[in-house]
Amino acid sequence: MGVEQTGVLSKEELTALPGVPSAERLAKGKVAVIECWQQIPCNPCEPACAKGAISIGEPLTKLPVLAEDKCDGCSLCLPSCPGLAIFLVDMTYSETEATVSLPYELLPLPKKGDTVKALDREGKAVGEAKVVQVTNPPRFNRTPIIRVAVPKALAMDVRNIRPLED
């Protein structure tokens, strides 16, 4: 079953999106992963990228395309997406872990060093993650970016977090 039936992208649908980088590019370091699948009039991500790595073009309802060779993983596109559909993945973080940077609009904000539950696209817990960075400059328009370390096998699945229960 796919996104039309469940509201959640299948692995096949995800890899077919023009904003999802190849496995070869993922292996080279930080890169944006654009999981935008709705053809709606939206385009704040394209002007947010100073490197020109994201394009939509005409008509405005086209899906964003990632020029993976231009993306340097700066993360400026993450807080620009009103659908919270852009993530940053770094498969080179360590031998066993990758990092996932994600927009996070809930309070309280986690702190660096916190252990949190790692959630997949359906909101189901798939493991634990360690918060390695919290970024919230004014230019992010009150959309903090949380960077978490997860096992490499989960890097393309973890898309949200929540605090561990006491």
VENHUSUL-V797929 format. One record per helix or strand. SS is the DSSP state (helix for helix, strand for strand). FROM is the first residue (numbers start at 1). LEN is the number of residues. If there is no record, write none. Layout:
SS,FROM,LEN
SS,FROM,LEN
//
This chain:
helix,3,4
helix,11,6
helix,23,4
strand,31,4
helix,44,5
strand,54,2
strand,65,2
helix,78,3
strand,86,5
strand,97,8
strand,115,5
strand,125,11
helix,138,3
strand,144,8
helix,152,3
strand,160,4
//
